[in-house]
């Protein structure tokens, strides 16, 4: 019995070489693409780092504003006598000589004093 499976036509050496070149080029392109996307120098890493950079810049801006505000407050507390006086009155109930301090309470607030 003779095997009757049709034989594959033999490719010419020139055609085999073209196929091989095409396969090599496709593999090289796939490797370059994979390296460009997924390596530590790739596009995905760059996008992630850019997001981190943006978040850090926002944080720096917020911290700079907070620092400037605290610095301004510190200077006021060091050199502005009216600011010091205002805080002493508000926080510690201090008064100038011959000055009377009146404490005004909100009638809706609950007080610990049982007389009220």
C-alpha positions, 0 to 999 in steps of 0.5 A, a space after each residue: 500500500 502506497 501512502 497517498 498523502 499529498 506531499 508539501 510542495 518544496 519551497 525554493 531556497 529563495 522563498 525559505 530565506 524570505 520567510 526566515 528574514 520575515 520571522 527574524 524581523 517580526 521577532 526583533 520588532 516584538 522584542 523591541 516593542 516589549 522592551 519599549 513598553 515593559 522595561 525599566 526604561 519603557 513607556 509604562 514606567 515613564 507614565 508611572 513615574 510622571 504620575 508620581 512626579 506630578 503628585 510630589 509637585 502638588 505635595 511640595 506646593 501644598 507644603 510650601 504654602 503651609 510653610 509660608 503661612 506658618 512663617 508669617 504667623 511666627 513673625 506676627 507672634 514675635 513682633 506684632 504686639 497687637 497680635 500677642 495682645 489679641 491672643 492673650 485676651 482670647 486664650 487666657 482671659 487677660 485684660 488691661 489694667 482697669 478693664 473689665 472682662 465680660 464673658 458672654 455665653 450662648 444660651 443654647 450651649 450646655 454648661 457644666 455650671 448647675 446654677 445656670 
